[in-house]
Amino acid sequence: QVQLVESGGGLVQPGGSLRLSCAASGSIFSINDMGWYRQAPGKERELVALITSGGQENYADSVKGRFTISRDNAKNTVYLQMNSLKPEDTAVYYCNARIVPRIVRGVERDYWGQGTQVTVSS
């Protein structure tokens, strides 16, 4: 079965940096768009960054210039480099991927990681 596993979250001081990783595993035929979402307490889940299979990147205005999304297709992994972190970035971060499983008549599905907590506090 296909699954996504995130890592790299934790507690960091304002202005610090974290690097999140999300590795897809299982029987995978292809991975299309990959992205990072976050959900802060009392708020809806929002898109933070997205990267297409061709490498085109899109960012939420709130993180543009501070965060960088990248992917390693050979490793089925997407990364989120977060610099100049602010307390407002505190949230649970989820990776997302559009994946075609390697099964008979497999179709593209939306897969989610379990989430990793990022806390920015002094």
Sequence and secondary structure as in RCSB ss.txt:
>XXXX:A:sequence
QVQLVESGGGLVQPGGSLRLSCAASGSIFSINDMGWYRQAPGKERELVALITSGGQENYADSVKGRFTISRDNAK
NTVYLQMNSLKPEDTAVYYCNARIVPRIVRGVERDYWGQGTQVTVSS
>XXXX:A:secstr
  EEEEE  EEE TT  EEEEEEEESSEEEEEEEEEEEE TTS  EEEEEE TT  EEE TTTTTTEEEEEEGGG
TEEEEEE S  GGG EEEEEEEEEEESSTT   EEEEB  EEEEE  
